[in-house]
Amino acid sequence: MQQGHQSWRFDNKPVIVASAAVGGPFEAQGPLSKDFDLLHGDLWLGQASFEKAERKLLEEACEVAIRKAGLQKKDIEFFLCGDLMNQITASSFAARTMAVPYLGLFGACSTSMEGLALASLLVNSRAGRYVLCGTSSHNATAEKQFRYPTEYGGQKPPTAQWTVTGSGVAVVAPEGEGPRVTGATIGRIVDMGITDPFNMGAAMAPAAVDTITAHFRDFGIFHEEYDLIATGDLGKVGHHIAKDLFAKHGMALPEEKFVDCGLLIYGPDQQEEVIAGGSGCGCSATVTYGHILNRMKQGELRKILIVATGALLSPITYQQNDSIPCIAHAVAIERG
């Protein structure tokens, strides 16, 4: 049911009965590599193009999650998915392989929690029993579409981030064993007038703060309710801005509790390449559905808030000098 102005409370507490994280070669070198179900040694994944490789990442994550749930494809009633490529082709082609009812989503890098929120809403309202939700990104497809060709060798500023090659997927059901989704807050567009696509952390930070603040307001709680509050891909720059904004409004969050998936997924020895941290749809999806849920299952975390952040720009809007509209969606998850 609706909670406050922009949130949902899930009284039936839908269960994440299984999740899967699949990554690429750079993710395999990071500190969270053990939390991936499957890792690949190169960006091609044996495919003829990077776009086909991203599609394979997503298909593999779906297969692993369904298998871990003890289900078959025919048991899945709805598939909610999106990605960063034009016309969300990785998701739509994966849905062709899945051959189940499909809802394509686009929230840029916020898609992971947009999908989980909607999947939980479907299950909570008994509109679906087994709902699959997920997303993907690929470093090379993002570089091709949004930035310079790799061969061009363009230098990136210190605010730039590294797109994660990975896919994260979850199976949501009305009952079973696993973490439970208790609520969600749907973000609104926040645009601070930033036009630099190499500084998306700064562009997205105010949206993350806006959604987290709305979540606290709608549910009448504060950070004490959660053991961990994780944003999706603000990176170094955006994470510092978000912390400063909370402090400025008298809502300072504890350092050990407020983290960012883009800062968790890569280690210090990868810093030169990732610059300000990880990004992409696969960033929050793989870290949440792999590392963070594993920590919860091991008893380290009781209740968490995942806030996936997205910059809703395109090459065309950048070329037309538009600013970057941003959004963040938050989902509350507690140990089952």
Secondary structure, DSSP 4 states (H G I P E B T S, - for coil): -EETTTEEE-TT--EEEEEEEEE-HHHHTSTTGGG-SEE-SSSSTT-SSHHHHHHHHHHHHHHHHHHHTT--GGG--EEEEE-SSGGGHHHHHHHHHHTS-EEE---GGGHHHHHHHHHHHHHHTTS-SSEEEEEEE-HHHHHHHHS--GGG-----TT--EE--EEEEEEEESSSSS-EEEEEE----B------TT-HHHHHHHHHHHHHHHHHHHHT--GGG-SEEEESS-HHHHHHHHHHHHHHTT-PPPTTTEEEHHHHSS-GGGHHHHTT-EESHHHHHHIIIIIIHHHHHTTS-SEEEEEEEEE---HHHHHTT----EEEEEEEEE--
